[in-house]
Amino acid sequence: MVALRQRLHAHPELAYEEFATSDQVAACLQDWGYEVHRGLAGTGVVGLLRRGDGPRRIALRADMDALPIQEATGLPYASRIPGRMHACGHDGHTAALLTAARVLADEGGFDGTLQLIFQPAEESLGGARRMVEEGLFERFPCDAVFGLHNMPGFPVGHIGLRAGAFMPSSDTVHIIVHGRGGHGAAPHDSADPVVAAAHIVLALQTVVSRNTDPRDMAVVSIGAIHGGDAPNVIPDRVELKATVRALRPEVRQRLRERITELAEAQARTLGVRAEVIYHWRYPVLVNDAHWTGEVRRIATGWLGADHVMPDMAPLTGSEDFAFLLEQRPGCYFIVGNGLIGAYSQGGCMIHNPGYDFNDAVLPVAASFWVRLVREVMGGPARP
């Protein structure tokens, strides 16, 4: 299990480029007797395993893609591809689900159809949405779908979850401020997009503080500003990029309206024009109450109540598993990856050059998948 995870870690592949990873996943599943289907979202893999004649079908999902980050861990199995690394733990998610796949193929213990989804492009490019659009649930219908994510900052093996809205929507805004360039010594002869961009950045902070109910979660963060090259030249344009997040669809829509209105109004006031390009990306991730209750019950019965966080505060990161939960009921939960600084290399947050998935999490995650399948689709069926 550890060797598999570390092999995946050493050979990371970016979104929709998971060719070797999907080959390895498909080969393992075929060797273990799964019915393997490939091609959804390009590099996606779906494995089916039937035991007995029970009607129940559940799906488990793991993501496979890496990030465009230069690894700085110095580990012997560190990324061998410059500028790419598994900085979010998808190597661990894939390895854990494959391990559970083998145990369930060898030992059975369930009655129904198990559906394993190995998904590409979770990081920003919406591989889950593309799989849905290409007919995932029409071709492979299921009663419920489940997913997990490792989470630094929580003890190893602790499981956390929440019914209802658990992770916010995530949208990206690109604002282009069009002005009229000129000499920095004669600003009155230009229409300065830099000053306007600065006003827009400050104005956008009021969208959360003054246009959003304090009881609602909302985030508007400007992550990039680009404009100009010389200190004495006023450029023709400045570009802003922001991430916008909310836990309720109504708040999400309101954020879009106010961001657009404020950017355009601030620009007009200063004699320039703002072009607002709004990208709807990931929806709010909403866990089904029944299936979240089942995950909570199974986890508590197995690990004990002291290892389960049954009603976590919503997280602020987003996840394209939300697209799957829009189509089928289910539950997305976290598994603790270790306290920050509590173990070498991996004791830091995800999306960091020093991050590493904690291999101590693998048996917990894989064993929980096995237990979940057997309890939800319980029965005497064997291979």
PADREN-933376 format. One record per residue (C-alpha): residue number from 1; residue in one letter; x, y, z. Coordinates in steps of 0.5 Angstrom, whole numbers. Layout:
+-----+---------+-------+-------+-------+
| num | residuo |    xx |    yy |    zz |
+-----+---------+-------+-------+-------+
| NUM |       A |     X |     Y |     Z |
...
+-----+---------+-------+-------+-------+
// end
This chain:
+-----+---------+-------+-------+-------+
| num | residuo |    xx |    yy |    zz |
+-----+---------+-------+-------+-------+
|   1 |       M |     0 |     0 |     0 |
|   2 |       V |     5 |     5 |     2 |
|   3 |       A |    10 |     3 |    -4 |
|   4 |       L |     4 |     4 |    -9 |
|   5 |       R |     3 |    11 |    -6 |
|   6 |       Q |    10 |    13 |    -6 |
|   7 |       R |    10 |    11 |   -13 |
|   8 |       L |     4 |    15 |   -15 |
|   9 |       H |     8 |    21 |   -11 |
|  10 |       A |    14 |    20 |   -15 |
|  11 |       H |    10 |    21 |   -22 |
|  12 |       P |     5 |    26 |   -21 |
|  13 |       E |     1 |    28 |   -27 |
|  14 |       L |    -3 |    35 |   -28 |
|  15 |       A |   -11 |    35 |   -30 |
|  16 |       Y |   -13 |    31 |   -36 |
|  17 |       E |    -6 |    29 |   -36 |
|  18 |       E |    -6 |    23 |   -32 |
|  19 |       F |    -5 |    18 |   -37 |
|  20 |       A |     0 |    13 |   -33 |
|  21 |       T |    -4 |    14 |   -27 |
|  22 |       S |   -10 |    12 |   -30 |
|  23 |       D |    -6 |     6 |   -34 |
|  24 |       Q |    -4 |     3 |   -27 |
|  25 |       V |   -11 |     4 |   -24 |
|  26 |       A |   -14 |     0 |   -29 |
|  27 |       A |    -9 |    -5 |   -29 |
|  28 |       C |   -10 |    -6 |   -22 |
|  29 |       L |   -17 |    -7 |   -22 |
|  30 |       Q |   -17 |   -11 |   -28 |
|  31 |       D |   -12 |   -16 |   -25 |
|  32 |       W |   -17 |   -16 |   -19 |
|  33 |       G |   -23 |   -18 |   -23 |
|  34 |       Y |   -27 |   -11 |   -24 |
|  35 |       E |   -30 |    -9 |   -30 |
|  36 |       V |   -26 |    -3 |   -32 |
|  37 |       H |   -29 |     2 |   -36 |
|  38 |       R |   -25 |     8 |   -39 |
|  39 |       G |   -25 |    15 |   -43 |
|  40 |       L |   -30 |    19 |   -38 |
|  41 |       A |   -27 |    26 |   -38 |
|  42 |       G |   -21 |    23 |   -42 |
|  43 |       T |   -17 |    20 |   -37 |
|  44 |       G |   -23 |    17 |   -32 |
|  45 |       V |   -23 |    10 |   -30 |
|  46 |       V |   -29 |     7 |   -27 |
|  47 |       G |   -29 |     0 |   -24 |
|  48 |       L |   -35 |    -5 |   -22 |
|  49 |       L |   -35 |   -11 |   -18 |
|  50 |       R |   -42 |   -15 |   -17 |
|  51 |       R |   -43 |   -20 |   -11 |
|  52 |       G |   -49 |   -23 |   -10 |
|  53 |       D |   -56 |   -21 |   -13 |
|  54 |       G |   -57 |   -15 |    -8 |
|  55 |       P |   -60 |    -9 |   -12 |
|  56 |       R |   -56 |    -4 |    -8 |
|  57 |       R |   -51 |     0 |   -12 |
|  58 |       I |   -46 |     5 |    -8 |
|  59 |       A |   -40 |     9 |   -11 |
|  60 |       L |   -33 |    11 |    -8 |
|  61 |       R |   -29 |    16 |   -11 |
|  62 |       A |   -22 |    18 |   -11 |
|  63 |       D |   -18 |    24 |   -15 |
|  64 |       M |   -12 |    23 |   -19 |
|  65 |       D |    -9 |    29 |   -21 |
|  66 |       A |    -3 |    33 |   -18 |
|  67 |       L |    -1 |    41 |   -18 |
|  68 |       P |     4 |    45 |   -22 |
|  69 |       I |     8 |    46 |   -16 |
|  70 |       Q |    16 |    45 |   -15 |
|  71 |       E |    17 |    40 |    -9 |
|  72 |       A |    21 |    42 |    -4 |
|  73 |       T |    21 |    36 |     1 |
|  74 |       G |    27 |    32 |    -1 |
|  75 |       L |    24 |    26 |     0 |
|  76 |       P |    27 |    19 |    -3 |
|  77 |       Y |    20 |    19 |    -7 |
|  78 |       A |    20 |    26 |    -8 |
|  79 |       S |    17 |    28 |   -15 |
|  80 |       R |    21 |    26 |   -21 |
|  81 |       I |    18 |    31 |   -26 |
|  82 |       P |    20 |    39 |   -25 |
|  83 |       G |    15 |    43 |   -23 |
|  84 |       R |     9 |    38 |   -21 |
|  85 |       M |     8 |    35 |   -15 |
|  86 |       H |     2 |    31 |   -11 |
|  87 |       A |     1 |    37 |    -6 |
|  88 |       C |    -6 |    35 |    -4 |
|  89 |       G |    -5 |    28 |    -3 |
|  90 |       H |    -9 |    25 |    -9 |
|  91 |       D |    -4 |    20 |    -9 |
|  92 |       G |    -6 |    18 |    -2 |
|  93 |       H |   -13 |    18 |    -4 |
|  94 |       T |   -12 |    14 |   -10 |
|  95 |       A |    -8 |     9 |    -6 |
|  96 |       A |   -13 |     8 |    -1 |
|  97 |       L |   -19 |     7 |    -5 |
|  98 |       L |   -14 |     2 |    -9 |
|  99 |       T |   -13 |    -2 |    -3 |
| 100 |       A |   -20 |    -3 |    -1 |
| 101 |       A |   -21 |    -5 |    -8 |
| 102 |       R |   -17 |   -11 |    -7 |
| 103 |       V |   -19 |   -13 |     0 |
| 104 |       L |   -26 |   -13 |    -3 |
| 105 |       A |   -25 |   -17 |    -9 |
| 106 |       D |   -21 |   -22 |    -5 |
| 107 |       E |   -26 |   -22 |     1 |
| 108 |       G |   -33 |   -20 |    -1 |
| 109 |       G |   -37 |   -19 |     5 |
| 110 |       F |   -42 |   -15 |     1 |
| 111 |       D |   -49 |   -16 |    -3 |
| 112 |       G |   -50 |   -11 |    -9 |
| 113 |       T |   -45 |    -7 |   -14 |
| 114 |       L |   -39 |    -3 |   -12 |
| 115 |       Q |   -37 |     2 |   -17 |
| 116 |       L |   -31 |     6 |   -16 |
| 117 |       I |   -29 |    12 |   -19 |
| 118 |       F |   -22 |    15 |   -20 |
| 119 |       Q |   -23 |    22 |   -23 |
| 120 |       P |   -18 |    26 |   -26 |
| 121 |       A |   -18 |    34 |   -26 |
| 122 |       E |   -20 |    36 |   -19 |
| 123 |       E |   -16 |    42 |   -18 |
| 124 |       S |   -19 |    47 |   -21 |
| 125 |       L |   -21 |    44 |   -28 |
| 126 |       G |   -28 |    41 |   -25 |
| 127 |       G |   -26 |    33 |   -27 |
| 128 |       A |   -33 |    31 |   -23 |
| 129 |       R |   -37 |    36 |   -27 |
| 130 |       R |   -34 |    33 |   -34 |
| 131 |       M |   -35 |    26 |   -32 |
| 132 |       V |   -43 |    28 |   -30 |
| 133 |       E |   -44 |    31 |   -37 |
| 134 |       E |   -41 |    25 |   -41 |
| 135 |       G |   -46 |    21 |   -37 |
| 136 |       L |   -43 |    18 |   -31 |
| 137 |       F |   -49 |    17 |   -27 |
| 138 |       E |   -53 |    15 |   -34 |
| 139 |       R |   -48 |     9 |   -35 |
| 140 |       F |   -47 |     7 |   -28 |
| 141 |       P |   -53 |     9 |   -24 |
| 142 |       C |   -52 |     9 |   -16 |
| 143 |       D |   -56 |    10 |   -10 |
| 144 |       A |   -51 |    14 |    -6 |
| 145 |       V |   -44 |    17 |    -7 |
| 146 |       F |   -38 |    18 |    -2 |
| 147 |       G |   -31 |    21 |    -2 |
| 148 |       L |   -26 |    23 |     3 |
| 149 |       H |   -20 |    28 |     3 |
| 150 |       N |   -14 |    28 |     8 |
| 151 |       M |   -14 |    34 |    12 |
| 152 |       P |    -7 |    37 |    16 |
| 153 |       G |    -9 |    40 |    23 |
| 154 |       F |   -13 |    34 |    25 |
| 155 |       P |   -10 |    28 |    29 |
| 156 |       V |    -9 |    22 |    24 |
| 157 |       G |   -15 |    17 |    23 |
| 158 |       H |   -20 |    22 |    26 |
| 159 |       I |   -26 |    23 |    21 |
| 160 |       G |   -30 |    29 |    21 |
| 161 |       L |   -36 |    31 |    17 |
| 162 |       R |   -42 |    35 |    17 |
| 163 |       A |   -49 |    34 |    14 |
| 164 |       G |   -52 |    40 |    10 |
| 165 |       A |   -47 |    45 |     7 |
| 166 |       F |   -40 |    43 |     8 |
| 167 |       M |   -36 |    46 |     3 |
| 168 |       P |   -37 |    53 |     0 |
| 169 |       S |   -38 |    55 |    -8 |
| 170 |       S |   -32 |    57 |   -11 |
| 171 |       D |   -32 |    62 |   -17 |
| 172 |       T |   -26 |    66 |   -20 |
| 173 |       V |   -27 |    73 |   -23 |
| 174 |       H |   -23 |    77 |   -28 |
| 175 |       I |   -23 |    84 |   -28 |
| 176 |       I |   -20 |    88 |   -33 |
| 177 |       V |   -19 |    95 |   -32 |
| 178 |       H |   -19 |    99 |   -39 |
| 179 |       G |   -16 |   106 |   -39 |
| 180 |       R |   -11 |   111 |   -43 |
| 181 |       G |    -4 |   110 |   -42 |
| 182 |       G |     1 |   116 |   -42 |
| 183 |       H |     7 |   119 |   -39 |
| 184 |       G |     8 |   118 |   -31 |
| 185 |       A |    10 |   126 |   -31 |
| 186 |       A |     3 |   128 |   -34 |
| 187 |       P |    -2 |   124 |   -31 |
| 188 |       H |    -8 |   129 |   -33 |
| 189 |       D |    -7 |   127 |   -40 |
| 190 |       S |    -8 |   119 |   -39 |
| 191 |       A |   -14 |   115 |   -36 |
| 192 |       D |   -10 |   112 |   -30 |
| 193 |       P |   -13 |   104 |   -29 |
| 194 |       V |    -8 |   103 |   -24 |
| 195 |       V |   -11 |   108 |   -19 |
| 196 |       A |   -18 |   105 |   -21 |
| 197 |       A |   -16 |    98 |   -20 |
| 198 |       A |   -14 |   100 |   -13 |
| 199 |       H |   -20 |   103 |   -11 |
| 200 |       I |   -24 |    97 |   -14 |
| 201 |       V |   -20 |    93 |    -9 |
| 202 |       L |   -22 |    97 |    -3 |
| 203 |       A |   -29 |    97 |    -6 |
| 204 |       L |   -29 |    90 |    -6 |
| 205 |       Q |   -28 |    89 |     1 |
| 206 |       T |   -35 |    92 |     3 |
| 207 |       V |   -38 |    86 |    -1 |
| 208 |       V |   -37 |    82 |     5 |
| 209 |       S |   -37 |    87 |    10 |
| 210 |       R |   -43 |    91 |     8 |
| 211 |       N |   -47 |    87 |     3 |
| 212 |       T |   -47 |    80 |     6 |
| 213 |       D |   -51 |    78 |    13 |
| 214 |       P |   -45 |    77 |    18 |
| 215 |       R |   -49 |    70 |    20 |
| 216 |       D |   -47 |    68 |    12 |
| 217 |       M |   -40 |    65 |    10 |
| 218 |       A |   -37 |    69 |     4 |
| 219 |       V |   -30 |    70 |     2 |
| 220 |       V |   -28 |    75 |    -4 |
| 221 |       S |   -20 |    75 |    -4 |
| 222 |       I |   -16 |    79 |    -9 |
| 223 |       G |   -10 |    74 |   -11 |
| 224 |       A |    -7 |    77 |   -17 |
| 225 |       I |    -6 |    84 |   -20 |
| 226 |       H |    -2 |    86 |   -26 |
| 227 |       G |    -1 |    92 |   -30 |
| 228 |       G |     5 |    96 |   -32 |
| 229 |       D |    12 |    95 |   -33 |
| 230 |       A |    16 |   102 |   -32 |
| 231 |       P |    15 |   107 |   -26 |
| 232 |       N |    14 |   113 |   -30 |
| 233 |       V |     9 |   110 |   -35 |
| 234 |       I |     2 |   109 |   -34 |
| 235 |       P |    -1 |   103 |   -37 |
| 236 |       D |    -7 |   102 |   -42 |
| 237 |       R |   -10 |    97 |   -37 |
| 238 |       V |    -9 |    93 |   -31 |
| 239 |       E |   -12 |    86 |   -29 |
| 240 |       L |   -15 |    83 |   -23 |
| 241 |       K |   -16 |    76 |   -21 |
| 242 |       A |   -20 |    74 |   -15 |
| 243 |       T |   -23 |    68 |   -12 |
| 244 |       V |   -30 |    68 |    -9 |
| 245 |       R |   -34 |    63 |    -4 |
| 246 |       A |   -40 |    62 |    -1 |
| 247 |       L |   -44 |    57 |     3 |
| 248 |       R |   -51 |    59 |     0 |
| 249 |       P |   -53 |    59 |    -7 |
| 250 |       E |   -57 |    66 |    -5 |
| 251 |       V |   -51 |    69 |    -3 |
| 252 |       R |   -47 |    66 |    -8 |
| 253 |       Q |   -51 |    70 |   -13 |
| 254 |       R |   -51 |    76 |    -9 |
| 255 |       L |   -44 |    76 |    -9 |
| 256 |       R |   -43 |    76 |   -17 |
| 257 |       E |   -48 |    82 |   -17 |
| 258 |       R |   -45 |    87 |   -12 |
| 259 |       I |   -38 |    85 |   -15 |
| 260 |       T |   -40 |    87 |   -22 |
| 261 |       E |   -44 |    93 |   -20 |
| 262 |       L |   -38 |    96 |   -16 |
| 263 |       A |   -32 |    94 |   -21 |
| 264 |       E |   -36 |    98 |   -26 |
| 265 |       A |   -38 |   104 |   -22 |
| 266 |       Q |   -32 |   105 |   -19 |
| 267 |       A |   -28 |   105 |   -26 |
| 268 |       R |   -34 |   110 |   -29 |
| 269 |       T |   -33 |   114 |   -23 |
| 270 |       L |   -25 |   115 |   -25 |
| 271 |       G |   -26 |   115 |   -32 |
| 272 |       V |   -24 |   108 |   -34 |
| 273 |       R |   -28 |   102 |   -36 |
| 274 |       A |   -28 |    95 |   -32 |
| 275 |       E |   -29 |    89 |   -36 |
| 276 |       V |   -32 |    84 |   -31 |
| 277 |       I |   -31 |    76 |   -33 |
| 278 |       Y |   -34 |    72 |   -28 |
| 279 |       H |   -33 |    64 |   -28 |
| 280 |       W |   -38 |    60 |   -25 |
| 281 |       R |   -34 |    54 |   -22 |
| 282 |       Y |   -35 |    49 |   -16 |
| 283 |       P |   -42 |    49 |   -13 |
| 284 |       V |   -43 |    49 |    -5 |
| 285 |       L |   -42 |    42 |    -3 |
| 286 |       V |   -48 |    39 |     1 |
| 287 |       N |   -48 |    33 |     4 |
| 288 |       D |   -54 |    29 |     5 |
| 289 |       A |   -57 |    28 |    12 |
| 290 |       H |   -59 |    21 |    12 |
| 291 |       W |   -52 |    18 |     9 |
| 292 |       T |   -48 |    23 |    13 |
| 293 |       G |   -51 |    20 |    19 |
| 294 |       E |   -49 |    13 |    16 |
| 295 |       V |   -42 |    15 |    15 |
| 296 |       R |   -42 |    18 |    23 |
| 297 |       R |   -45 |    12 |    25 |
| 298 |       I |   -41 |     7 |    22 |
| 299 |       A |   -34 |    11 |    24 |
| 300 |       T |   -37 |    12 |    31 |
| 301 |       G |   -38 |     4 |    32 |
| 302 |       W |   -31 |     3 |    29 |
| 303 |       L |   -27 |     8 |    31 |
| 304 |       G |   -30 |    10 |    38 |
| 305 |       A |   -34 |    17 |    39 |
| 306 |       D |   -27 |    20 |    41 |
| 307 |       H |   -24 |    19 |    34 |
| 308 |       V |   -30 |    22 |    30 |
| 309 |       M |   -32 |    30 |    29 |
| 310 |       P |   -39 |    29 |    28 |
| 311 |       D |   -41 |    36 |    26 |
| 312 |       M |   -35 |    40 |    24 |
| 313 |       A |   -36 |    47 |    22 |
| 314 |       P |   -36 |    48 |    15 |
| 315 |       L |   -29 |    48 |    11 |
| 316 |       T |   -27 |    54 |     7 |
| 317 |       G |   -24 |    50 |     1 |
| 318 |       S |   -28 |    48 |    -5 |
| 319 |       E |   -29 |    41 |    -8 |
| 320 |       D |   -31 |    39 |   -15 |
| 321 |       F |   -34 |    33 |   -11 |
| 322 |       A |   -40 |    38 |   -10 |
| 323 |       F |   -42 |    36 |   -18 |
| 324 |       L |   -43 |    29 |   -16 |
| 325 |       L |   -47 |    31 |   -10 |
| 326 |       E |   -52 |    35 |   -14 |
| 327 |       Q |   -54 |    29 |   -18 |
| 328 |       R |   -54 |    23 |   -13 |
| 329 |       P |   -54 |    23 |    -5 |
| 330 |       G |   -48 |    22 |    -1 |
| 331 |       C |   -43 |    24 |     4 |
| 332 |       Y |   -36 |    27 |     3 |
| 333 |       F |   -32 |    27 |     9 |
| 334 |       I |   -25 |    29 |    12 |
| 335 |       V |   -19 |    24 |    15 |
| 336 |       G |   -14 |    27 |    19 |
| 337 |       N |    -7 |    27 |    16 |
| 338 |       G |    -4 |    29 |    23 |
| 339 |       L |    -3 |    35 |    27 |
| 340 |       I |     1 |    41 |    24 |
| 341 |       G |     9 |    40 |    25 |
| 342 |       A |     7 |    33 |    29 |
| 343 |       Y |    11 |    29 |    24 |
| 344 |       S |    16 |    30 |    19 |
| 345 |       Q |    15 |    33 |    12 |
| 346 |       G |     8 |    32 |    12 |
| 347 |       G |     7 |    37 |    18 |
| 348 |       C |     4 |    43 |    13 |
| 349 |       M |    -2 |    45 |    10 |
| 350 |       I |    -4 |    42 |     3 |
| 351 |       H |    -2 |    46 |    -3 |
| 352 |       N |     5 |    47 |     0 |
| 353 |       P |    12 |    45 |    -3 |
| 354 |       G |    13 |    42 |     3 |
| 355 |       Y |     7 |    38 |     4 |
| 356 |       D |     7 |    30 |     4 |
| 357 |       F |     1 |    25 |     5 |
| 358 |       N |     2 |    22 |    11 |
| 359 |       D |     2 |    14 |    10 |
| 360 |       A |    -1 |    13 |    17 |
| 361 |       V |    -7 |    15 |    14 |
| 362 |       L |    -7 |     9 |     9 |
| 363 |       P |   -10 |     4 |    13 |
| 364 |       V |   -15 |     8 |    16 |
| 365 |       A |   -18 |    11 |    10 |
| 366 |       A |   -18 |     4 |     6 |
| 367 |       S |   -21 |     0 |    12 |
| 368 |       F |   -26 |     5 |    13 |
| 369 |       W |   -28 |     4 |     5 |
| 370 |       V |   -28 |    -3 |     6 |
| 371 |       R |   -33 |    -3 |    13 |
| 372 |       L |   -37 |     2 |     9 |
| 373 |       V |   -39 |    -2 |     3 |
| 374 |       R |   -40 |    -8 |     8 |
| 375 |       E |   -45 |    -4 |    12 |
| 376 |       V |   -49 |    -1 |     7 |
| 377 |       M |   -49 |    -7 |     2 |
| 378 |       G |   -49 |   -12 |     8 |
| 379 |       G |   -50 |   -19 |     6 |
| 380 |       P |   -46 |   -26 |     6 |
| 381 |       A |   -44 |   -26 |    -2 |
| 382 |       R |   -37 |   -28 |    -3 |
| 383 |       P |   -32 |   -28 |    -9 |
+-----+---------+-------+-------+-------+
// end
